[in-house]
Amino acid sequence: MDTNDINKLKELRQADWELDFYSRPIMEPDGKKRWELLITSSEDNQDERTFRWEKRCPADNVNSIWLSKALNEALLEADAQGWQKPQRLRCWRASMKTMVKKAAETIGLDVKESRRTYTLLDWLAERERDVYPKESGYLSGPIAPPPARLINQPTPLPEALRGDAWSFASIGLASLNEAKEWPIEFKGLLPIKSSLDLNIPVPGLRLFSKDRAFALSAWLSGIEPVKLLVEGTQLILESGQEDRWLVTDMEVSTAKNAESSLLISREKIDGLQFIAIQSSPKEEKFAGFWMLRDIEAN
């Protein structure tokens, strides 16, 4: 690699990709459902640019060979727009993970089975609201719902990763806008829409571990944290495609307050949440900090 190639690589933007390869509510002239590949770069709160790419697939060509060729086309277009090859490709539909993995492996892309695809889900919701209904052949009546997501029983967090203490807390939206400037070792930040009410606090979980903060953060980064929820008096963390983790049992009053805060977030501020990991409550830097969102994946 010569100096010009190195300089070009430094100038290119880097982001993970989020992918959806699936049928849409549109009947083509041949009487078959439309299949479509959607790819978007993951957004954070540091870069306003987003790479987006789409391609229709004939229903008779829905296979890993077609998908591999399409991914290669997307890589070429991304490079032309100033983007590096993604380090990972997130696939959120469990029913498509085998095909996506097979296609991605042929061109050296690492696939993460993850519902941490917030940018993609926003884009898909936008298309279902504003794009598909205007298309010829749009199926406006009731259609068969997608297969119900498997709800697994939560697994207790590994003993070594539970931390020394925890608290259910909140952070102001305005403060979260500054998160890109915080000292964080493992992080997953998200953009915050300017239309959201800055007066509504963002609920989340603070975990403290004097000796295991780094290890807990590294583990959490690897499992792709998606959202927090309360079931009875248990605080649950959902991650990946189908994983569920029991974070802690709570007092009844604490559980009700946490559930109320999460509900308000889902209804008022796009379901924003957070998880913060520090060695102690007085520590100014974070071993890990993730913004999460509670949104439905159809």
ABEGO torsion letter per residue (X at the ends): XBAAAAAAAAABBBBBBBBBBBBBBBBBAAGBBBBBBBBBBBBBAABABBBBBBBBBBAAABBAAAAAAAAAAAAAAAAAAGBBBBABBBBABAAAAAAAAAAAAAAGBBBBBBABBAAAAAAAAAAAAAAAAABBGBBABBBBBBBBBBBBBBBBBBAAAAEABBBBBBBBAAAAAAAAABBBABBBBBBBBAABBAABBBBBBBBBBAAAAAAAAAAAAAAGBABBBBBEABBBBBBEAABBBBABBBBAAAAAAAAAAAAAAAAAAGGBBBBBBBABAABABBABBBBBBBBBBX
